[in-house]
Amino acid sequence: MERSHSELEGLCRRCGQACHAGIALEGKTIMIEDLHCTFLGHEDDGSTFCTVYDTRFEKAPWCHTVDAALVGGLLGSDCPFAQNTPDYQGKEWLYKNTDPRMVQYFEGALRELILKEGIEHWISKEGLLRFLARTGGGNWRVELNSDGNRLLVQSDTIKSDNKEE
């Protein structure tokens, strides 16, 4: 049975999980708060919203319908949209019910992966820089790769061959 737009809207908790990158690590698909869509807005009460919702499929072609997100495992494991889907395996927050040592391990592994390979182009550059600052610091510059499909991170440290006298 197909649900109406208002029924679908009523299921949404405004948690933003579908708008966060899902990173495959250790057999799980995890989400990290800082790594979200550039169009994800935040309310004072902690809820989220899409800043381009009415035109999201034009402005954010990476955005998915509920059905496509469900099939692709792009929703949170506890998402109400997936509640009647047997054996649904969605994304999980890294920080929820995770031993702090595992959080540190996953963050370090993810940081190294991002520094080596970059991350999807639709991720908020500000969020990416926050993540890098929080997980080891450094000064970074974020740029699109030549294909325009990944954000690459480069050190923003100015190197000089001149020695100060």
N, C-alpha and C positions, 0 to 999 in steps of 0.2 A: 504494500500500500504506500503510495507516494504521499509525502507530507507537504503541507503548504509552507510557503515562505514564513508566515507568522509562527507556525509550529516549530520550524527549524530554528528561528530566531529565539524562541522561548527556551530551547534546549541549551543555547550557548551560555556559558558561565562568564564569558569575557576574560578568560584566563590567559589567552595569548599563546597557548601551547602550539597550536597549528602554525603560528607565525615565527616559531623558533627553529633554527637549524637542528636537524637530527644528525648526530655524529655517531657513526658506528664504531664502538670500542668494546672489546672483550665480549662480543656476542650480544651486546645491548645497543639500543639506539638511545643516546642520552641528549638532553638539552641543557644548555647553560644560559642563565638569565641574560647575560650581555650579548649573546649571539642570536639576534632576532632581525626580522625584516626591517628595512629602513623606514617603512611606513607604519610601524607599530607605535601607537601613542599610549601614554599612561595617564590614568586618572589619579587623583589624590587618594581615593579609597583603595588603590591597588589593582583595580580592574584595568583592562586594556581595551583598545579599540583600533580599528584601521582608519588611518587618516585620509585614505582615498577609497573608502568602502564602495561608494556608488559607481566608481569607475575603475575598480581594482583590477579587473581582467585586462583593461587597456593599459593602465599605468604600471601594473605589476604582473606581467604575463607569466611569472612563476607561481602565482597564486592558483589554488585549486578549489574546485567545488567541493562540497562536503563529501559527495560520493567518491570522487577521485582521491581525496585525502584519506578516506577510509580504506579504500583499496590499496593505496600506497603506504599505509602504516604511518601517515604523517600527523595523526592526531595523538594526543596523550593517551596513555594506557587506560586512564580513568575517565576519558571523555564521555559525556552523555550521548554523543552521536554514535559511539561504538558500543554502548551498553548491551545491545541485543545481537552483537556479532560474536559468535562462538570463537573462542581461542584467539581473540584479537591481540596482536602484539604491537603496541604503539610505542611512542617515545616516553621516556621517563626523565624527570628532573634529576640531575646529578646529585644535588644536595639533599634530596628527600630520602631519609632512611639509609644514608650512606656513611660508612665509617670515615672519619676525617682523614685518615691515612689514604683511603681509596680516593677520596676527593682530590687530595694533593697529587696522587699518582695520575689520575685521569686528566686533571688540569695540566700537569706537566707534559703528558703524552700528547694532549690536544695542542698545547702551545707549540711543541716541536713540529707537529704535523702542519699547523698553520704557517709557521715560519718557513717550512720546507716547500709546501705545496700550495699555500694560499687557501682561500675559502670562497664559497659561492658569492657571486657579485651582488646579490640582493641583501646581504647582511649589512646592518648599520655600521658604517665606518667608526662612528663614535663608540658604539658598543664594543666593536673589535678592539679599539685602542684601550678602552676601559679594562677589557679582559687581559690584554697583554700587560698593562700597568699593574694590575692586581696580581698577576701570576709570575712576576719576575722583573717588572720595570723595564727601563730602556726608553729610548726615544725612537719612535717609529713613524714611517711614512707609508701610507696605504695608497696603492694605485691599481687600476684595472690592468689585467694582462692584455696582450695584443689581440686576443680573440674577444675580449670584453665579457668573458664569462666567469672570471675569478678575480678576487681581490688578492693582490700580492703585497706582502709586508717587507719593507726594507728598513735597515737601520738608518736613522736620521742623524747619526753622529757625523760631524764634520771632521774629516781627516785632513791633516795638514802635514806636509813634509818639512815645514819651517819650524825650527825649534825656537822657543822663546829664549831671549838672552837675558 
